[in-house]
Amino acid sequence: MGEQAGMGEQWRAQFDAQVSFANGGGLRTEGFRLDVPGQEITDDDLAALFVRHLGLLMVAEVRISAKTMIREPHKGGRAVATAGGGRRLVELSHVISDGMGTLPGWPGPRITDWLTYAASRERYAPGTEFHVARIDMIANTGTYVDTPAHRWAGREDLTGVSLDRLADLPGVVVRVPADTRAVDRLMLAPYEVAGRAVLLHSGWDAHFGTARYGAPEAPYLSEDGAQALVDAGAALVGIDSINIDDMGPASAGVRPAHSILLAAGIPVVEHLTGLDALPPTGFRFTAAPPMVAGMGTFPVRAFAVVEGAAA
């Protein structure tokens, strides 16, 4: 079975690697998994992909051992391009529907008719009719953006945050390992985040609309992780969990990630979904709300534009 067999198949290699550097020292990994272009990749090609994926410099030698091939969907990385080409749009927002829940104990939206088709017939010419709906909701509904005014009195509200912090931003996805709660500085260290929308993909959106979504073990961004993103110049931070901050009982209502990011003027987008459909990089992200004066949060239609195959 060659690499061309099974056009829809994707493969990952699991292997140990012993790296020697030209300027001294070494690195050893065990059970490392990496996206590969096909099942029959050689050790030399795998070593080159490994070096590229980790961004290693001055490598003298890479010894591959214990290699096994696994038929498994690609997770994304610098080494192998994402399948598919051409421009595509990726939906990253939850649907807002009548009575839905977003945050436990917070009221859901109420969607009603302000003008029905039948009632509108009295206002227009025969054969012409319109429908106008009404929605009553709190601002923290569905997928929404937090601006500095959400946390800090006197800071920028929805009208004060410029579009270059909300729309057409280059993006990067941080894949959060399963069963990991806190996204900390060390987990963020490998990523180039300056000027980018940093989207934390935990997979917790699978629980949206259920009691588990608000469970205390939901993933979040730690205090030192938030400070690391500020220090590195991130433009926006998003997460597919219930809150960018820890919602567990030990947090005692302290919200360091909100406080640090919003103090730095970095918008926060919560309750994202569909981040698994994005490549690690090579996309543009938008989450722009309407310009409502005096409000610090509001739902957004968050989406990404992926141009061609992303490396």
N, C-alpha and C positions, 0 to 999 in steps of 0.2 A: 504494500500500500504506500504510494508516494505522496508528495506534498500536494499534488494536484487533485488527488482523490478526495471526494467529499467536499464540495465547494463551501458548504456551510460550517465545516468543522473548524474549531479553533483548538490550539494546543498550547500547553504550558509545560515547561521543563522544571523538574525538581532535582536539585543537585547540591553537592558540597563544593566549595571553591576555596582554594588556597592562593592568595595574591601576594606577590613579592613586588616591592617598589624599587625603582632605580636609585632613589636617594636614600634607601634603607628602610627597614621595617616591613611589616606585612599585615595581612588581614585574612581572617578565616570565617567562612559562613557555613552553616549546616542547614540542610533542608530548605534552601532558598528556592522560591518559585518565581518564574519569569515567563512572560508572554513570548512565544516563539512563532515564526512564520509557518512552520510545518513540523511533522513528526520526525523527519529524518535529518534534523539539524546536526551538524558535526560539533565536536567539542571545541574546535577552534572558533567556529562561528558563534557558538554559545558564549564562549569567553569574551568575544568582542562585544556581543550584545550586553553582557553583564557589566562590562567596563563602561559602556555608553549609558546604560540605565542608571548606574550609581554616580556617573560623572567623575570617575576616578582619573587622576592625572599621574603621569610618570610611572605607569605600570610597566614592570619588566617582564612578569610572567604570571599567567593564571593557569592553575592546574584544576581541572574539572574531575570530579569523582562521584560515584553513587548516583549517576544520572538516571532518572526515569521520566517517561513522557506521560502526560495526563491529558486526556481529552476534556477540556474545561474552558469555559468562556474567558476571553481576555479580560484582565483587570485594569489594563492601561499602564503606560509607562513611556519612557523616552525611547525604548529599544525597538518596539514594533508598532507600525502604523495601525490605526483603527480601521477596520474594514469599512468599505463603502466610500463613495465620492460624491461630490456635488454639494450644494448648499442645502441645509435642512434646518428646520426650526424645532426646538425641543420645549415642550410645555413643562413648566416647573411649579405650577400653582395648583392648589386644591380648589375644587368647585365650591362655591358658596351657594347653599340652598336653604330654603325656609326651615328654621328651627335647628339647624346643624350646630354641633358643639365644636369649639376650638380649644378653649381653656376650661378645665374642670371648674364648675361653679359659676362661670361667667355666662351671661345670657346669650343665646343664639339669635341670629337675625330673624326678622319677621318680614316676609315678602308678600305684598298684597297688590291689588289693583287700585290705582288712583283713577284711571279712565279705562273702561272696558271697550272692546270693539263695538258692542251693542250700544253703549251710551254715547259713543263718539259719533254715531250716525246722525244724531240731532244737530251736530255742529258743522257737518261737511256736506258736500254735494252727494247726491245719490250714487252709491257704489264706491264711495271713498270712506274709509274707516281707519282708525289708529288705536293702538294700545299703549298706555303709559302705566308703568308699574311704580310702586313705592317700596323702598326698603328702609326699615328701622333697625339699626344695629350699633353695637359699640365698635370703636375703631379697630380693636384687636380681634379681627374676625378673618378666618381663612389664612392665606399667606399674606403677610403684611410687612411693612417697613417701619422701623423705629428711627426717628431723627433725634438730634440732640435735645430738642424740647421735651421729648418723652421722659427724659431723666433729669434734665437740668433746666430750672426756671430761667427764662430770659434768653435761652439759646435758640438756634435756628429751628423753625417748624417746617411743615411741608412746603411752604412757600420760600423758605430761606436756604434750602439745600439745592445746590446747582445740579443741572442735568448731568454734568460730567462726573458726578459721584453716584449716579443712579442708572444711567443708560449707556449702552454700547461700550461696556467695560471689558477689557481682556480678562478672561477668567482662568482660575485654576481650581481643580477639585482635589480636596484632601480626603483620601479614603480612610475612614476610621475602622480599625480592626473590630471584628465581632467581639462582644462582651467588654469593650472598652468604654468607660464612662467619660473620663476627663481627657479632652484634647489639650495637651500641654505644649510647652515651648519645644521640648525635644521632638515630639511628633511632627511639629511644624517646621523644624529646622531644615529638612531637605528641599523645601519648596521656595521658588522665587515668587514673592508676593507683592513686590513694590508696584503700586499703581494698578493692582488687579482686584477683581472681585474674588474673594477667597470663600469657596463653598465647601462646608464640612458635610461629607456624605457618610452618615452613620447607618442608614437604612431604617431608622426609627419611624419614618413616615408610613411604613407598612402597618403601624398600629393606629394611624389617624382615624378618629371616629369611634375608637374603642376605649374602654376603661384603662387599658394598659398604656395608652399614649401618655397619660399623665402620671405614670408610675415614677417613684423616686429614683429608680435606676436609669432614667433617660439620659442619654449622652449630652455633654455640654462642653463649653470652652472654659478652661481654667483661667484663674487670674493671671498666672505667668504666661499662659498662651495668648491671652488678650493683649498683654503688654508687649509680647514679642511681635504681634501683628502691627501694633502701633509703631514700635521701634523700626520695623522693616518697611513701613510706608504703605500698608494695605489700603485700598480705596473703599472697600465695602466688605462686610463679612456676613455670610449667610449660613444657615443650618437647617437640616431636615428633621429636627427634633422639636420638642414642645417649647424649649427656651434655650437661649444662648448661655444662660446661667444654670447652675446647679439648682434643681428643684427638690432635692432630698431634704430630709428633716434636719440634717446637720448644718444646712446653709443658713438657717434662722432668718430667712428673708434678705440676706445680704446678696447684692447683685454686682459683683466686681467686674464681670465682663461687660455688662451694660454700661457701668459707670466709666470704665477705662476707654472703651471704644467710642461712646457718644461724647465724652469729654474731649476726645481728639477729633471730633467731627466726622467719624466714620459711621455711615448708616449701617443698621443691622436688619437683615431680612430673616424672619423666623417662619417655621412651618413650610419650608420648601418641600417639594416632592419630585420624583423622577430623576434625581441626580445620577442614578446608575446608567442613564442613557447618554451621559456626557463623556467625552474623552478627558484625559487628565488636564490637557491644555488645548489651545487652538480653537477657542470659541469666544463669542462675545455675549455678555450677560446684561440683561435689562430688568429692572424692577422699579418702575416709575409710578408714583401715586399722582392723583389729581392735586392741584395747588389749592388746598383748603387752608385759609388763614386760621391760626390759633390752634391747630391740631398737630400733635407730635407723632402720631401713628396713623396708618391707613392701609387697607388692602391694596395689593398690587397684582397685576398680571405679569408674573415673573416668567421669563423665557430666555432661551439661549439660541444663538445663531452659530451653527457649526459649518465652517467652510471647508469642503473637501475632506480628505483624510488627514487626521491630526497625528503628529508624531509625538 
